Amino acid sequence: MREPRWLPWARWIVLGSLSLFTLLPLYVMATTSIKPLGDVQGDFHWIPTTISLQPFADIWRTVPLAHYFANSLIVASIAAVASVTIAIFAAYAISRYRFPGRKVFSVTVLSTQMFPGILFLLPLFMIFVNLGNTIGVELYGSRTGLIITYLTFSLPFSIWMLVGYFDSIPTALDEAAQVDGSGPVGALLRVVIPAAMPGIVAVTIYAFMTAWAEVLFASVMTDESTRTLAVGLQGYSTQNDVYWNQLMAASLVVSVPVVAGFLLLQRYLVQGLTAGAVK
Amino acid sequence: MVASTTPRPGARRGSGSPEGGPPRSGGRGPGRVAALIPVRLRRLGLPYLLILPAIVLELLIHVVPMLVGMWMSFLKLTQFFVRNWSAAPSAGLANYEIAVDFDSAVGSSLLRSFVVTVAFTVLAVGLCWLLGTAAAVLMQGSFRGRGVLRTLFLTPYALPAYAGVITWSFMFQRDSGLVNHILVEQSGLLDERPFWLIGGNSFVALLVTYVWRVWPFAFLVLMAGVQNISDDLYEASAIDGAGWWRQLRSITLPMLRPVNQVVVLVLFLWTFNDFNTPYVLFGKSAPEEADLISIHIYQSSFVTWNFGSGSAMSVLLLLFLLLVTAVYLVATSRRRTRA
C-alpha cells in the first residue's frame, strides 16, 4: 500500500496514546502493589518511596484469599471443562450433520448469550432457593449451582467457536476413520478432537476466563464458604479504610493465571474469537 | 448434574478402545447393541443425541428461568414470599404499571436510569468502535513492535473485569488517586480536587473505565477483518492512482461493513447490559448519574426484595433489546443488499 508521508507520524501518535491509556492502570496496579500503606493514603506518588513486598504477604491474612482462590479455581475449572465437553459434541453435530432444527438450535443458543444476565438472575435465585426448600437440593450458595450457571454462560460462544474449528477440518479425515470401523463418535474422538486440539484448548481458556471474572451471579449466589475472588476482593475495603496496596497486590495475583493463559494462547484465541465474526 | 452424566456414553466408548488395540475393535461393542436399531434411524438420531446435553442445560439455565421470570413479573412477589413463592398472590399488570408510571418514584427512577444507560451506551459503543477501528487500520501491514502492541492492547480484555475496574477506582479516588494528582497537582488544570466516583463526574469515570476495558474487543475483531481484505484490491486501486484516504474510504471501510454489523450489535448488547463495571467501580450503590439499568434493577430488587417488580423491569428491558436488535438487523441488512 502506498503510504502518505504523515502516516507514520499519525500511526505513532494514535498508537502511542492508546498504549499510554492501556498502560496507565497496569502501571498503577503494579507499582501500588509494592508500596507501603503510608504511600497509598496520602497524595499519589508515581514512584514508591520504599519498595515493600509486605502487601503480597499481607493479602493472605487480611481476607481468606487462599480460600476464595481455591473456590474460584474449582468453580472455573469444572465449569470450563464441562462446558467445552458439551460444546464439542454439539459443535460436531452442527458441523457434520444437516438435520431439521439445526439452524433453530444454533440461533437460539447464540441469542441467549445476548440476553441480559439480570433477566436470569432473579428467577434463577428464586428457583435455587425454592429447590432447596422443597426438595432439599441446595443449589443456592453452593459451588454446584455456580458451576452449572457458569458453564451455560460460556457454552454458546464455545459451540460457535468450535463449529468454526471443526468446519476447517476436512470431512475426508473422519470418513477415513469411519471406513476403518470407528463409528461417528469414534471418528470425533480419534480424528476430529486431536486435529482441533489448539482450538479446544483456546475455548477452554475462554470458558475459564468467563467463569473466573464473573461478578453478578457470584455476588448473589455464594455465601462465605463458597465465595469466589470476584466478590472476595471487596474484603480489602473496611468501613474506615481501604488497603489499596493490598487490593492492588491481590488484583495482580488473581489476574496472573488468566492473563498468562491468554497471552500464551493468544494466537489460537484470536483465530477462534474472530473466525465467526469475520465469516 | 444432567450435564455430567449425559456425555458419558461417548467418553466411555472412546476409553474402551486403548490406542494400542486394533482400530476396528473400537466401534464394535456399542455397534452390536445399536445394530438392533435401523441404521437410518440411528443416523437421524445421532445429531440430536449429540446436542442433547447442550439443549438440556440451555433449557434449565436460560429458557426455564426466562419463562419463570415472565411469570414472576405478574406476581406480588415481595420479601414475604421469596422463600415460598407458590403463596404469592397475583399482581396482574400492577408491576408493569408502576414501572412505566413516570410520576411515581419507582417509574421516574427507572426512566432516569434508562436515559443514563442510553447515553452511556451510545458514547461507549461509539468510542470503542472508533478506537478499535483506528488501531486496526493503523496496524495494517507490518512494522516493528506490532506484535508487542497487539499483546499490550489485548491485556485489559484478558484481565478479569474486577481487577481492572478496581484499579480505576483507585485512580479516581479524590485524595489519593492518580487522576486528581495529574489534573490538580501536576498540570494545575483544576484548582479543586473534584470527586469522580460520586456526582456528575461519575458518568465520565464509568465511561473511561468501560472504554478502557472493552475497546480491545472491537480492535481484536476489526483487526482480523482488516487482515482478511485481499491485498489485490489495494494494489489494483494503487495502479488506478488511489491514495491512502481514498483506499480507506473505498476499500477498507466498505469491506469491514459485515464485521462492523456484528461488532456494533455485540457491543451495544454488552454495554447496555453491563453490570460489572458500575458494580465494582461504585460498590453496591451507584450514583444517580451512572446508574446503569442492570445495576438499577439489581439494587431495586435486592434492596426492597420486591422480585415481582424487578422481574417486570427485566422483561421490559428484554423487550426493548429485542426491538432494537430487530430494527438494527433489518436496517443494516437492507443497506447491505442495496449496496
Interface residues (C-beta under 8 A of the other chain):
Chain A: M1 R2 E3 P4 L7 A10 R11 V14 L15 L18 S19 F21 T22 L23 L24 P25 L26 V28 M29 T32 V40 Q41 G42 D43 F44 A82 T85 I86 A87 F89 A90 Y92 A93 I94 R96 Y97 F99 G101 R102 F105 T108 V109 T112 M114 F115 P116 G117 I118 L119 F120 L121 L122 P123 L124 F125 M126 I127 V129 N130 N133 T144 I148 T149 L151 T152 L155 I159 D180 G181 S182 G183 P184 V185 G186 L188 L189 R190 M209 W212 A213 V215 L216 S219 V220 L229 A230 L233 Q234 W244 L247 M248 S251 L252 V254 S255 V258 V259 F262 L263 Q266 V270 L273 T274 A277 V278
Chain B: M1 A3 S4 T6 P7 G10 A11 R13 G14 S17 P23 R24 S25 G26 G27 R28 P30 G31 L44 L46 P47 Y48 L50 I51 P53 A54 I55 L57 E58 L60 I61 H62 V63 V64 P65 M66 V68 G69 M72 L77 V82 R83 N84 W85 L131 A134 A135 L138 M139 Q140 G141 F143 L149 T151 L152 F153 L154 T155 P156 A158 L159 P160 A161 Y162 A163 G164 I166 T167 W168 F170 M171 Q173 D175 S176 G177 L178 N180 H181 E185 W212 L220 V221 M223 A224 G225 N228 Y234 A238 G243 W244 W245 Q247 P258 V259 V262 V263 V266 L269 F272 N273 F275 N276 Y279 V280 G283 S294 I297 Y298 S301 F302 F307 G310 S311 S314 V315 L317 L318 L321 T325
